[in-house]
Amino acid sequence: MIVGVLLAAGGSRRFGSQKLVALVRGVPLIRHAADLLARTTDHVVAVIGSDALVVRAALAGTGAEVVENPEWRDGLSTSLRRGVASVSPLAEAVVVALGDQPDVPADLVRSLVETWRRTGHPIVTARYRGVRAPPVLLSRSVFRDVAALHGDVGAKELMERDPDNVGHVDVDTDVPPDVDSPADLDALGP
């Protein structure tokens, strides 16, 4: 079983309001990533924190299991830990995606899983023209390492510790944009 873990707990400080509920092509921003994981994994866990009520409402109907992270202000690691800790004991791996990155191709997520199955690397990440960026697959063998993360760090910390344990899916495009400001949202188009 592969579980999608959607990180969606941040406070959207640079955006000025809860960006995850802002509309992108007529749909709340967070639904793009939730729908992607629903199409490419066996189950989705969405970790929410800031503005939990409105973010939870934006996820209604996606089928995502919503997990609240009351420690979201303490950094990204708290959401990653909570998401990984909440997955089924049957989960072989998780695919971690960001709630503010709406245009990740579904084929890329499938390629992460295929590469992991083929190579056995405990971590497999996308590499866009040489730049590592989400999404990333973490196998059960690194869940204990995730549980030990603290502060505003994510899977990148694990990749830097042992680069030989990291597999890559190389993509000949730029990193899909994420939304940090209203201008980023406008750049995604109607």
C-alpha positions in Angstrom: 0.0 0.0 0.0 1.3 3.5 -1.0 -0.1 6.4 1.0 -0.1 10.0 -0.2 0.8 12.4 2.6 -0.3 16.0 1.8 1.4 18.7 3.8 -1.0 21.5 4.2 -0.6 23.0 7.7 1.3 26.2 7.2 0.2 29.7 8.1 0.5 31.3 4.6 2.2 34.4 6.1 3.6 35.6 2.8 0.2 35.2 1.1 -1.7 37.3 3.6 -4.6 34.9 4.0 -5.1 31.1 3.9 -3.8 30.4 0.4 -4.9 26.8 0.3 -8.5 27.8 -0.1 -7.8 30.4 -2.8 -9.3 29.4 -6.1 -7.0 28.0 -8.9 -9.0 27.3 -12.1 -12.2 27.4 -10.1 -11.0 24.9 -7.4 -9.4 25.5 -4.0 -5.6 25.3 -4.4 -5.3 22.4 -2.0 -7.7 20.2 -3.9 -5.3 20.0 -6.9 -2.7 18.2 -4.8 -5.3 16.1 -2.9 -6.8 15.0 -6.2 -3.4 14.2 -7.6 -2.6 11.9 -4.6 -6.0 10.3 -4.8 -5.4 9.3 -8.4 -1.9 8.0 -7.8 -1.8 6.4 -4.3 -4.0 4.0 -2.4 -5.0 6.4 0.4 -4.4 10.1 1.2 -3.6 11.7 4.5 -3.8 15.5 4.6 -2.1 17.2 7.5 -3.7 20.5 8.3 -3.0 23.1 11.0 -3.5 26.8 10.4 -7.1 27.8 9.6 -8.0 24.1 10.0 -11.8 24.6 9.6 -11.6 26.3 6.2 -8.9 23.9 4.9 -10.8 20.9 6.1 -13.9 22.3 4.3 -11.8 22.7 1.1 -10.9 19.0 1.3 -14.5 17.8 1.7 -15.3 15.2 -0.9 -11.7 14.4 -1.8 -11.7 11.2 0.3 -8.6 12.4 2.1 -8.2 11.4 5.8 -7.6 14.7 7.5 -5.1 14.8 10.4 -4.7 18.0 12.4 -1.3 19.2 13.5 -1.6 21.4 16.5 2.2 22.0 16.5 2.3 23.3 12.9 4.0 26.6 14.1 7.0 24.5 15.2 8.0 23.8 11.6 7.6 21.5 8.6 9.0 18.5 10.5 5.9 18.4 12.8 3.6 17.9 9.9 5.8 15.4 8.1 6.1 13.4 11.4 2.4 13.5 12.1 1.5 12.5 8.5 3.9 9.5 8.5 2.9 8.5 12.0 -0.8 8.4 11.0 -0.4 6.0 8.0 -1.6 2.4 8.2 0.8 -0.3 9.4 0.2 -1.8 5.9 1.8 1.2 4.2 5.0 0.2 2.4 5.8 3.8 1.6 4.4 7.4 1.5 4.5 9.9 -1.3 4.8 13.4 0.3 3.4 16.3 -1.7 2.8 19.9 -0.9 -0.7 21.5 -0.7 0.4 24.7 -2.5 1.9 23.0 -5.5 -1.0 22.4 -7.9 0.6 21.3 -11.1 2.6 18.2 -10.3 2.1 15.6 -13.1 0.4 12.4 -12.1 2.9 10.4 -14.2 5.7 11.8 -12.0 4.1 10.3 -8.9 3.7 7.0 -10.6 7.4 7.1 -11.7 8.5 7.7 -8.1 6.7 4.5 -7.1 8.0 2.5 -10.1 11.6 3.7 -9.4 11.3 2.8 -5.8 10.0 -0.7 -6.6 12.7 -1.2 -9.3 15.7 0.2 -7.3 14.9 -0.4 -3.7 16.1 3.1 -2.7 14.5 4.0 0.6 14.0 7.6 -0.7 13.1 8.6 -4.3 12.6 12.2 -5.3 11.9 14.2 -8.4 14.8 16.0 -9.9 13.7 18.8 -12.3 16.7 19.6 -14.6 19.0 18.7 -11.8 17.0 20.4 -9.0 15.5 18.1 -6.3 12.0 19.1 -5.3 8.8 17.5 -4.1 7.1 15.2 -4.4 9.2 12.6 -2.6 8.7 8.9 -1.8 9.8 7.7 1.6 9.8 3.9 2.2 8.8 2.4 5.6 12.5 1.8 6.3 13.0 5.6 6.8 9.9 6.2 8.9 11.9 6.1 12.1 14.3 8.7 10.7 11.3 10.9 9.9 10.1 10.5 13.5 13.4 12.0 14.7 13.2 15.2 12.6 12.7 18.5 14.4 12.3 22.1 13.3 11.5 23.5 9.9 13.0 20.7 7.9 11.6 17.9 5.8 12.7 15.1 3.6 15.6 17.1 2.3 17.4 16.7 5.6 17.1 12.9 5.2 18.4 13.0 1.6 21.4 15.1 2.6 22.4 12.7 5.4 22.9 9.8 3.0 22.8 10.7 -0.7 23.5 7.1 -1.7 20.1 6.0 -0.4 18.3 8.5 -2.7 16.9 7.5 -6.1 15.8 10.1 -8.6 13.2 10.5 -11.3 14.7 13.0 -13.7 12.3 15.4 -15.4 13.2 17.8 -18.2 11.1 20.6 -17.0 11.3 23.3 -14.4 10.1 22.7 -10.8 6.3 23.0 -10.8 5.5 26.4 -9.2 4.2 26.6 -5.7 2.0 29.4 -4.4 3.6 31.7 -1.8 2.0 35.1 -2.8 -1.0 36.4 -4.6 1.3 37.1 -7.6 2.2 33.4 -7.7 -1.5 32.5 -7.7 -2.2 35.0 -10.6 0.7 33.5 -12.6 -1.0 30.1 -12.6 -3.7 31.5 -14.8 -7.5 31.4 -14.7 
